[in-house]
Amino acid sequence: MLTRTVDVQKTPIDLRELLSWVAAGTEIIFMEGETPIARLVSVGRRVAGLQPGAIWTSEDFDEPLPEEFWAEAT
């Protein structure tokens, strides 16, 4: 992903131009001098199934927690 920085103190901001860059896949970092203050990225579209196996749930996920768990929390 291409990244562009925009210094908000020095650069006049044209929202339509920024949005066209973002639509083309560019990430915009808004800077105040040397300090990054915000990032503008495309919302994009999420596609299910792109990373199969990246997340899993244990078999006992829905089981109640043991009493020892609650006793140690106090």
C-alpha positions in Angstrom: 0.0 0.0 0.0 1.3 3.4 -1.0 1.5 5.9 1.8 1.4 9.7 1.5 1.8 12.3 4.2 0.0 15.6 4.4 1.2 18.3 6.7 -2.0 20.0 7.9 -0.2 23.2 8.8 1.4 23.7 5.4 -0.8 22.0 2.8 -4.3 23.2 1.8 -6.5 20.1 2.0 -8.7 19.2 -0.9 -11.0 16.4 0.4 -12.0 15.2 -3.0 -8.3 14.7 -4.0 -7.6 12.9 -0.7 -10.5 10.6 -1.3 -9.5 9.8 -4.8 -6.0 8.8 -3.5 -7.6 6.6 -0.9 -10.0 5.0 -3.4 -6.9 4.2 -5.5 -5.4 2.4 -2.5 -3.2 5.1 -1.0 -3.0 5.5 2.8 -3.0 9.2 3.9 -1.1 10.1 7.1 -2.0 13.6 8.4 1.0 15.2 10.1 1.3 18.2 12.4 4.9 19.1 11.8 6.8 15.9 12.6 3.9 14.4 14.6 1.4 12.0 13.0 -2.1 12.9 14.1 -4.5 10.8 12.0 -4.6 8.2 9.2 -7.1 8.0 6.4 -7.6 4.6 4.7 -10.2 2.9 2.6 -12.9 1.0 4.3 -12.5 -1.7 1.7 -14.6 -4.9 1.6 -14.1 -7.8 3.9 -14.1 -11.2 2.3 -14.8 -14.2 4.5 -12.5 -17.2 4.3 -9.3 -15.4 3.3 -7.3 -16.6 6.4 -8.8 -20.0 7.3 -7.5 -21.4 10.6 -6.3 -18.0 11.8 -9.0 -18.0 14.5 -10.2 -20.9 16.5 -12.4 -21.6 19.5 -11.7 -24.3 22.1 -14.2 -27.1 22.5 -15.1 -26.0 26.1 -15.7 -22.3 25.1 -19.3 -22.3 26.3 -18.6 -24.3 29.5 -18.9 -22.5 32.9 -15.7 -21.4 34.5 -14.5 -23.5 37.4 -15.1 -22.2 41.0 -11.3 -21.9 41.4 -11.3 -19.2 38.8 -13.8 -17.1 40.8 -12.1 -17.7 44.1 -8.7 -16.5 42.8 -10.2 -13.4 41.3 -11.1 -11.9 44.7 
